[in-house]
Amino acid sequence: MSDSFNRPEIPCAGIMAGLDEDDRRLLGDYGEFLPVHPDQILITEGGPQDSLYFVISGTLHVHTDTRDKRTFVARVTAGETLGEVNLFDPATASASVTAREFSQVWKANKDDLEAFMNSYPNAAARLLAGILAEMSRRLRRMNEKLATREAEAAFQSFWS
């Protein structure tokens, strides 16, 4: 976490763990650092979403909203990311993201990341490896949750 928001830095965590300090400092120049205040919406469900967000500090909640109900999806904290999928498969946001407390976030869109990749291909390869590893972990967790829910449903139907 940066000591001052005047000189924010991308920490060595999450998808950034494979980058050295100089690479992270250079990468920071290709996006923007954003302060996100409590209850501020960072991403709006159904809205355009073409950026990667890396949480430097704070806590954000991912949620979906219907007319009369908000469904909590995930809690995102320092070192975690949002929006990776839309870098590879552009679409609208599948959920909203709201800050629960003051947070610092680094945001880069596809053009920012492509410019970084063209300028620093070795560092970009390590960044992409970090993104793919994180996406793989999330997919594995979702598969495990699905398998657990299906097993629970089968058990319930057996005893019904």
N, C-alpha and C positions, 0 to 999 in steps of 0.2 A: 504494500500500500504506500502511496506517496505521502510524504510528510506535509506537503503543501499542495493545494489545488493549483497554485500558480505554476508549479513545475511537476505535473503528474507524470508518473512512470507506469509502464506496464510491468507488473510483477512476474516473477518466474513461477507460474502456477498453471494448472490445467493445460489447455492447448498450447500455452506459451513455454511450458517446461523444457522443450527441446531447443529453445532459442537462448543464445547467450545475451548478456546485458547490452552489448552494442547493437545486436540485431533487434532486441525489443525496443531500444531507444529509437532506432531508425524506423521501425514499424509504426511507432507512435506518431511519427510525422506524416503518415499516410492515411490517417483517420482523424477523428476529433475526440477530445475528452469532454464528457458531458456531466454536469451535476444533475442529479435527479432527486427532487424533493419528495418528502413523504406524501403519499396519495397521488403523486404525479403519474400519469399514464405514459409509459415509454413506447409501447407498441399497442396498437388498437386492432382487435380481432376484426378480420374482414378487410382491413386497410392494406395499402401497399406495404410490402416488407422486402427490402432488397439488401439488408445490411447484417453484418455480424456484430454482436454486442459482447464485450468481455467485461465482466463485473470486477472492478478493482476493489470496491468496498461497499458495504451495505447489504441490504436484503430486498429482493423483489419477489413478488408473487405472480405466477402465471395462472390465468383463470379464463374460463369461458362464461359468457353471460347469455341467458335467454330472457324473455320478457319478465319473468318473475323469479329467476333463480341464478345465483352465481355459483359456479362449480370450480373449486380449487383444483389445480392441476399439478403445480410444483412450486417449490421454494428454491430460489436461485440466490446464491451468496458469492462472496469473493472467490475468484479463480474459476468461476463457471461462465458458460457462454449461452447465448441465445441467437437464433437466426441462422445457424450454419446451413440448414437444409435449403433455405432460399438462395444461398450463394450458388448452389448446384442445380436447383430446380425451382426457378422463380415462380412465386405465387403470392396470394394474399396471406396475411397473418392468420394462422389457425387458432390463435388465442390472444388475449390481451396480457400485457405485463404492466404491473403497477408497483411503484416503490412503496415499501412498508416503512422505511426509514431513509434518512439522507444517504444517498449512494453516489459513487463515482463509477462511471461507465466509459469505456473506450468503444467507439463506433466506427466501423469502416464498411463502405459499400463495395460492391463487386469491382467497380473501376479503381477504387483505392487499392484493393488487394491485388488486382492485376498489375497495376503500376509498380507495387512493391515486388511482385514476383518477377517482373521483367528486369528490375534494377538489381535484385538480390536473389537470384535463383536458388542458391544453396540454402539460404535462410528460409525461403519460401517453401522449399521441399520439406524442411523440418516443421514448418507451421502447418502445411497440409497434412503431414503425418499426424500431427497432434489433433487436427480437426477430425480426420478419419477415425482415429482411435476413440475419440469422444463419441462420435456418432455410432460407432460399433458398440461401445459400452451401453449407450442408451437403447439401441436396438435389442441387445441381449437382455437388458432389464425388462423391456416391454414384452419380449417373448416369455420370460420367466413369469411375469405377472399374468399374462394370458393363459399360460399353461396351468398356473395355480387356480385361476378362476374357473377354467374348464374342468379341472379335477374336482373343485368344490361343487360345481353345478352337477356333475355326474354323480357325486356322492349324495347330494340332496335329492336328485331324481330317483336314485336307488331306494332311498328310505321314504319316499313319498307314496 
